[in-house]
Amino acid sequence: MGPVLPFVKLGVAALAGIPVSKIANDIIKNNVTIVTKVDKIKVATGSIVIGAMISQSISRTTDMLVDSVVNLKQRTEKSEETTEIEVS
């Protein structure tokens, strides 16, 4: 896939991250009571940290999945080339 691969990985991670981000934000919104401005700052900071951790994990996981698909495709193509050479 060459130079396109990083963009594919980024796109897959972004698509996977959208629903997870929504779920995390809803969990925080429904389970955290904000009373003071300090609470608001703490929740916002915690949300950023949690979001970064989730994003990093999603990116690692989807990158591995994309790499697996690319490797499988390459092995399949090599197998088909070998079969064609043997038949000829």
Kinemage of the C-alpha trace (Angstrom):
@kinemage 1
@onewidth
@group {chain A} dominant
@subgroup {mainchain}
@vectorlist {calphas} color= white
{ca met a 1} P 0.000 0.000 0.000
{ca gly a 2} L 3.037 2.206 0.404
{ca pro a 3} L 2.531 5.869 1.217
{ca val a 4} L -1.260 5.500 1.468
{ca leu a 5} L -1.084 3.152 4.462
{ca pro a 6} L -0.666 5.854 7.170
{ca phe a 7} L -3.765 7.651 5.851
{ca val a 8} L -5.767 4.416 5.826
{ca lys a 9} L -4.695 3.733 9.424
{ca leu a 10} L -5.647 7.259 10.467
{ca gly a 11} L -9.051 6.972 8.808
{ca val a 12} L -9.824 3.607 10.376
{ca ala a 13} L -8.777 4.848 13.830
{ca ala a 14} L -10.898 7.981 13.434
{ca leu a 15} L -13.953 5.991 12.360
{ca ala a 16} L -13.535 3.585 15.273
{ca gly a 17} L -12.947 6.432 17.724
{ca ile a 18} L -16.128 8.405 17.007
{ca pro a 19} L -18.611 6.047 18.688
{ca val a 20} L -16.210 5.270 21.544
{ca ser a 21} L -15.742 8.976 22.205
{ca lys a 22} L -19.505 9.465 22.287
{ca ile a 23} L -19.921 6.630 24.779
{ca ala a 24} L -17.125 7.925 27.039
{ca asn a 25} L -18.561 11.458 27.011
{ca asp a 26} L -22.050 10.167 27.821
{ca ile a 27} L -20.711 8.072 30.708
{ca ile a 28} L -18.955 11.101 32.161
{ca lys a 29} L -21.959 13.362 31.620
{ca asn a 30} L -24.392 10.914 33.246
{ca asn a 31} L -22.205 9.949 36.212
{ca val a 32} L -20.362 13.089 37.261
{ca thr a 33} L -21.941 15.905 39.229
{ca ile a 34} L -20.384 19.290 38.594
{ca val a 35} L -21.018 21.741 41.404
{ca thr a 36} L -18.180 24.255 41.280
{ca lys a 37} L -15.893 25.747 38.665
{ca val a 38} L -13.082 23.626 40.083
{ca asp a 39} L -15.205 20.525 39.478
{ca lys a 40} L -15.752 21.656 35.897
{ca ile a 41} L -11.985 22.067 35.381
{ca lys a 42} L -11.271 18.664 36.939
{ca val a 43} L -13.873 16.930 34.779
{ca ala a 44} L -12.642 18.660 31.624
{ca thr a 45} L -9.035 17.730 32.392
{ca gly a 46} L -9.977 14.148 33.213
{ca ser a 47} L -12.026 13.902 30.036
{ca ile a 48} L -9.041 15.013 27.967
{ca val a 49} L -6.770 12.449 29.625
{ca ile a 50} L -9.312 9.639 29.253
{ca gly a 51} L -9.905 10.627 25.627
{ca ala a 52} L -6.172 10.572 24.884
{ca met a 53} L -5.781 7.152 26.485
{ca ile a 54} L -8.733 5.723 24.580
{ca ser a 55} L -7.525 7.288 21.335
{ca gln a 56} L -4.050 5.808 21.759
{ca ser a 57} L -5.480 2.367 22.470
{ca ile a 58} L -7.856 2.514 19.502
{ca ser a 59} L -5.053 3.652 17.228
{ca arg a 60} L -2.773 0.819 18.322
{ca thr a 61} L -5.512 -1.768 17.870
{ca thr a 62} L -6.744 -0.545 14.485
{ca asp a 63} L -3.156 -0.173 13.206
{ca met a 64} L -2.534 -3.839 14.046
{ca leu a 65} L -5.750 -4.844 12.280
{ca val a 66} L -4.893 -2.842 9.153
{ca asp a 67} L -1.376 -4.315 9.136
{ca ser a 68} L -2.860 -7.822 9.408
{ca val a 69} L -5.165 -7.194 6.449
{ca val a 70} L -2.322 -5.773 4.357
{ca asn a 71} L -0.061 -8.734 5.228
{ca leu a 72} L -2.802 -11.209 4.368
{ca lys a 73} L -3.384 -9.461 1.041
{ca gln a 74} L 0.334 -9.518 0.241
{ca arg a 75} L 0.630 -13.216 1.151
{ca thr a 76} L -2.406 -14.017 -0.989
{ca glu a 77} L -0.957 -12.128 -3.952
{ca lys a 78} L 2.390 -13.931 -3.571
{ca ser a 79} L 0.599 -17.252 -3.347
{ca glu a 80} L -1.334 -16.492 -6.544
{ca glu a 81} L 1.903 -15.491 -8.327
{ca thr a 82} L 3.578 -18.735 -7.233
{ca thr a 83} L 0.591 -20.758 -8.419
{ca glu a 84} L 0.642 -19.029 -11.796
{ca ile a 85} L 4.366 -19.716 -12.215
{ca glu a 86} L 3.967 -23.388 -11.304
{ca val a 87} L 1.087 -23.866 -13.738
{ca ser a 88} L 2.914 -22.275 -16.656
